[in-house]
Amino acid sequence: MKMNTFYKYVYIFAICCVVGFSVETLWCFIRHGYIESRKSLVYGPLSVAYGMGGVLLTAVLSKFSQAPMWKVFVIAFLVGTVAEYICSLGQEIVFGSVAWDYSHLPLNINGRVCLLYSIFWGVLGVGWVKLILPLSDKLMNIMPTTLNHILVWAFVIFFIFDAGLSAAAALRMNERKENKPPSNRIEVYLDEHFDDERMRKIYANSKDVE
């Protein structure tokens, strides 16, 4: 039986979040020789930007499964570039920080996107629509419906909790930088359990924007 679209996108989001986190962590180890946190949330091993990218590529490119590869490449190139720019800009506006900076690479736009990584998006899009999506559809559709419901809703509940707590902890960290004392029990809890040292370890790759 064909999987409900909502469940399909939740699976894609979750898997891409975990894969993105794993790839970023491995790349850091290969490049620098040490393990450093590359997750987006305080608890789960999730890189939300990759999850959003997976969902966006699926939503857009699923309509072009039979299109020539060059057309898929161009669409993925543009979609990935726009999504990456928006993610970077959104993080800066909301939290006053950025998780990546391409200023040192040629043909970049405000350090948020660059030609090299846009090409990666294009190549990923081709592989995504021609290889990964058909295979993932087959695998997800053979799973029992009840199990799908349990896994999806368990992840949704956990993600909402983790995302809410992560946002609160990040915003409270910004308040501490301004020497604002805690004003309620929640902020006291955040100061005790998500102090600056712990937050810097969780978001080791994040840089403040002046």
Secondary structure in CASP SS format (residue, H / E / C, confidence):
PFRMAT SS
TARGET T0000
AUTHOR 0000-0000-0000
METHOD secondary structure of the structure
MODEL  1
M C 1.00
K C 1.00
M C 1.00
N C 1.00
T H 1.00
F H 1.00
Y H 1.00
K H 1.00
Y H 1.00
V H 1.00
Y H 1.00
I H 1.00
F H 1.00
A H 1.00
I H 1.00
C H 1.00
C H 1.00
V H 1.00
V H 1.00
G H 1.00
F H 1.00
S H 1.00
V H 1.00
E H 1.00
T H 1.00
L H 1.00
W H 1.00
C H 1.00
F H 1.00
I H 1.00
R H 1.00
H H 1.00
G C 1.00
Y C 1.00
I C 1.00
E C 1.00
S C 1.00
R C 1.00
K C 1.00
S C 1.00
L C 1.00
V C 1.00
Y C 1.00
G C 1.00
P C 1.00
L C 1.00
S C 1.00
V H 1.00
A H 1.00
Y H 1.00
G H 1.00
M H 1.00
G H 1.00
G H 1.00
V H 1.00
L H 1.00
L H 1.00
T H 1.00
A H 1.00
V H 1.00
L H 1.00
S H 1.00
K H 1.00
F H 1.00
S C 1.00
Q C 1.00
A C 1.00
P C 1.00
M H 1.00
W H 1.00
K H 1.00
V H 1.00
F H 1.00
V H 1.00
I H 1.00
A H 1.00
F H 1.00
L H 1.00
V H 1.00
G H 1.00
T H 1.00
V H 1.00
A H 1.00
E H 1.00
Y H 1.00
I H 1.00
C H 1.00
S H 1.00
L H 1.00
G H 1.00
Q H 1.00
E H 1.00
I H 1.00
V H 1.00
F H 1.00
G C 1.00
S E 1.00
V E 1.00
A C 1.00
W C 1.00
D C 1.00
Y C 1.00
S C 1.00
H C 1.00
L C 1.00
P C 1.00
L C 1.00
N E 1.00
I E 1.00
N C 1.00
G C 1.00
R C 1.00
V E 1.00
C E 1.00
L H 1.00
L H 1.00
Y H 1.00
S H 1.00
I H 1.00
F H 1.00
W H 1.00
G H 1.00
V H 1.00
L H 1.00
G H 1.00
V H 1.00
G H 1.00
W H 1.00
V H 1.00
K H 1.00
L H 1.00
I H 1.00
L H 1.00
P H 1.00
L H 1.00
S H 1.00
D H 1.00
K H 1.00
L H 1.00
M H 1.00
N H 1.00
I C 1.00
M C 1.00
P C 1.00
T H 1.00
T H 1.00
L H 1.00
N H 1.00
H H 1.00
I H 1.00
L H 1.00
V H 1.00
W H 1.00
A H 1.00
F H 1.00
V H 1.00
I H 1.00
F H 1.00
F H 1.00
I H 1.00
F H 1.00
D H 1.00
A H 1.00
G H 1.00
L H 1.00
S H 1.00
A H 1.00
A H 1.00
A H 1.00
A H 1.00
L H 1.00
R H 1.00
M H 1.00
N H 1.00
E H 1.00
R H 1.00
K H 1.00
E C 1.00
N C 1.00
K C 1.00
P C 1.00
P C 1.00
S C 1.00
N C 1.00
R H 1.00
I H 1.00
E H 1.00
V H 1.00
Y H 1.00
L H 1.00
D H 1.00
E H 1.00
H H 1.00
F C 1.00
D C 1.00
D H 1.00
E H 1.00
R H 1.00
M H 1.00
R H 1.00
K H 1.00
I H 1.00
Y C 1.00
A C 1.00
N C 1.00
S C 1.00
K E 1.00
D E 1.00
V C 1.00
E C 1.00
END
